[in-house]
Amino acid sequence: MASIATTANARPAQSYSDADAIAEALIQRLGKRIVLGLPLGIGKANHVANALVRRAQQDSQLSLTIFTALTLEAPALSQGLPERFLSPLRERLFGGYPALLYAQLQRQGQLPANIQVHEFFLSPGRWLGQAHAQQHYVSVNYSQALALLIDLGVNVIAQWVAADEHSAQGLNLSSNPDLTVDLFRARARGELDFVAVAELHPKLPAMAGEARLQQPEFDLLLQQHDAQLALFTPPLQPVLAVHYAIGLHVSRLIADAGTLQIGIGAIGDAISHCLRLRQQQTEHYQQLLQQLPALPTSLTEHKHPFQEGLYACTEMLVDGMLHLVKHNIIRREVDGAIIHAAFFTGSEGFFQTLNELSEQQRQSIAMMSVNFTNRADSGDSVGKQQQRQHARFINSAMMVTLTGAVISDGVADSQVVSGVGGQYDFVSQATQLSNARSIITLPATRMRAGRVESTIKWQYPHCTIPRHLRDIFVTEYGVADTRYRSDADVIAALLCISDSRFQEPLRQQAVAAGKLPASYQIPASARNNYPARINAALAQQTTLPWFPLGTQFTTVEQHLVVALQRLNEWQGNRRWLLKHAPAAYWRQPATAFEVDCLARLQLQQPGWGKARVERGLVLWALRQTANE
């Protein structure tokens, strides 16, 4: 039987069964300077990368520069309740995923001087305060990363691939044609030269589109036949009332026969589920909308089932997109595909769905270059104008200013939380396409050091998207249409979707700065923007479950995830926690289900001291969140 790397009419890749042997071959060929490009997210060739890092640890004369994005790591175990909850899950969810050595060395502060790691998108929140990661972060748009790799002179790329009899060399780019296909094109044009290394992953799904190579591209192939090798499949996060309120608002902005881009996370999952309700339970969906504020008169409301369906053009293919395909909402074809995406990540169920696709279904999901998905002005720009009709590009933010600047990737002291990624690309693309809109979503408040603060700020010293690109903003309290509006109108619109606890101080700041008339008053209809109103409207709706797209958690774990999130929000405000978990909770009998929850955290017999306080806090949180 022929090797996977020697299929008919294909230049064979040199095959290895040992990553260290590949590292040696690369050094023999390239010398002591390796500039290694690793794909964003799941596509990294972990074993090859680790072998090169080990060689650089052993040889200080070997210079190793790694350029990548979104390094995936199993969640760290903090002591106490988080550790007791996560410890059994780590093995279950991440046990077979090979850890990346460069990330471990960075975290330990032990990265040798001859190894540098540059990322243009950091795993959100995971690298705050880590000096090497912060100092070597490179701020570029996703669509600019190709030019950066060429400029750096990358001489090795190493990528996980899937087996595919329809692809050259039997190798499929699967999750990451995003930059790789354009690197191959640049190599063919003579703009750079590099060694392409494929690491075969038996559980990675073969995909259509540009993930299927038309000609031989890989030089070396690692085949380890490791039955325990797993993918990185983090569980989906719970979707709460605040997320559903945002999802309902957004879902009525999406026109039939339109184009959709959404991202990962609870808000994206909420949008997907609300679109399903609009399609399948229309009357109930419309009743839910009646519980929320009306749209601005400048926007058209779409609240009826889809007749033609949607087309998805997104850099990231996520669980929510497959959910919409399953329920026949994403079905409008463009060039034979109903989805064009550049990379993917998802849950265990997400990968199972992709691996079980029929060939016809597989052809309908085309994985492409990021310059295809993220730009309207590349390639067939006229065709994209026609195909990407009524586009809604939906992204999340951490904060926005009252004048419409968006903060998504960093904080005031320039610490990077994540990265620009493709957000700027899609916001900009919305200005280039006819009838397209950029929609920025965010909860109106967040918890910081155990205290509630507004996510809508008067001003902020950092921004991701400048205010001249302001468009539609959505919080749980409503929708603000700010495109081409004056500053005063933008400020007034954003005040109306702010939390009422912060509206008056924000109004006063705008008035003091001369940006809002002193006579301006917030309308009565926007003065009841409180969480209690949202919870009363949506929290106990049986059609709005915590995990609408499914979950890997048991029923006990689902309740604990939500309860521990609530406790984590108040971490840092010990006085508040103790006030709301009095001694009565420490001694109060638990129900049979609560006993199961406590047992999962090893608190069924807590004794005295800290464990008894923790028992009280968990019981309080379980009861507070039981009906959310």
C-alpha positions, 0 to 999 in steps of 0.5 A: 500500500502506498504511503500517504505522501506518495499518492499518484502524480505527486512529488513525495514528501520525505517521511519520518516517524520521529520529530527529532529526526525532522529537527535534525534534517532541518538544521542540516539543510538550513543551518543555525538560523531557523525562522519557524512559522506555525499556524494560528490555533489548532494547526500547529505541528506541536511535535515538530515545534517541540523538537526544534525548541529542544534542539535550541535548548541544547545548542545556544548557537542555534537561533530559533524564532517562532512566529505564530498566533493563538497558542492553545493551552489547557487551562491552568489550575488555580488553588481552591475551588477552580482546581477541584473543578478543573482537575478532573476535566483537564485529563478528560478534555485536554489529556491527549493534546501535546503541550507546546514546549515554548509556551511552557518555557515562557510561563516559567520564565525559562525561555533561552535567549536564543529562542524568541516567540512572536505572536500577533494574537494571544490567547485572550487574557492568558498572557497578561503580565508575562514579560516575554509575550508582551514584549514580543507581541506584534500588532498587525491585522490578520490580513497583514500577517502574510506580509510580516512572515515574508518580511521576517524571512520565514524558512520553515513552516510546520503544520498539522494536516489531515489525510485526504485522497482528493488532495495533492500528496494525500495531505489536506490543510484542514483547519488552516489554509488561512496563511499557508496557501498564500505562503505557498503562492509566495514561494512559487513566485520566488518571494521567499523560500522555506521548507514545508513540514506536515505533521499528520493528525489522524483526527483532524478533518479533511476540508474542501476549498483551498485546504485541498492542495492542487499540487505538491507543496510539503517537503517533509512529513511526520507520521507518528501513528499515535492513537492517543493524539487528541485535538484541542477541544475546549467546552462551550461556555454557558449562555446567560440572560445578558448574552441572550438579550444581545443575541435577540437584538442582533438576530433581528438585524440579519436580513434574509439572503444576507451574509453572516460573520460571527465569532466564538463565545457565549454571545456568538452562541446566543446569536446562533440560537436566537436565529434558530428560534426565529426560523423554527419558533417564530411566534415565540421568538417575536414574543421574546422581542417584545420584552426588549426595547424597539430598534432605532427607526433608522434600522430595518427589523427582520423577525420572520423565517428565512426564505432564501437563507444565509451565506457565511463569510467568516475568518473563524468557523465555529460551533455556532456556524455548524448549528445554523447549517444543521438547522437549514439557516445557512444555505445560500450558495456562493461559488458552490459553498454556503460557508467560506472560512479561513480557520476553525476551532471548536468543541469535541462535538464540532470536530465530530460533526466535521469528521462525519460530513459526507463529501457533498456536505464537505464541499459546501464548507470551503476553507480559504485564504484569510485574504479571501474572507477578510478583505473585499478588495482582494481577488474578485472584488466585483464578485464579492460586492455581489456575493456578500450582500447585506453583510452583517459582520458581528464582533465583540468588544471589551469596552467602547467609548461614548464617541464610538471607539472600540477597545477589544485587544488591550488595556490602558497600560498597553498590556495586550489581552488578545490582539486585533486579529481580524476585527479591523478587517471586517469592520473595514470591509463593512464600509467597502460593501454595499448594504453591509454593517459592522455590529460590535456587541458587549455586555453593558457592565463587567466585574473588576476586582469584585465591583461592577463597572460600565463597559461604556466609557467616556474615554480610554487611552487605548483603542482597537477600532477608531471612532471614525469607523463606528457603526452599530453597537449592541448591549443587552439594553438595546441597539445604537446606530451610530454610522455617519452620526454626529458626536452628540448623536452618537453619545446620546445613542450609546447612553441609551444602551448603557447601564442606568447605574452609570448613565448620569455620570457619563452624561455629565462627563459628556456635557462637561467636555462640551460634546453634549448640550447641558439640556440633554436628558436621557429618555425615560424609556432608557432609564430602566436599564438594570440587570433585573429587568433583563433577568425578569424577561429572559432568565427563566425561559425554557427555550433559552438554555445555558448550553444551546449548542450542546456541552461536554459537561455533566448536569452537575458540572453545568450548574457548577460552571455557572455558579463558579463564574458568579463567585469568580466575578466577585473575587476581590470583594471579600466583604461582599462575598461574606455578606451574601454567604452568611453563616446560615449557608454554612450550616444550611442543609443541602438538597440531594442535587446540591449534595452532588454538586458539593461532592464534585468539589469535595465539599460534602463534608467540609469540617470547619474553617475555609472549607465550610466558608467555601461550602456556604459560598457554593450553596449561595451561588448555586441558588442564585444562579439556579433560575438564570 
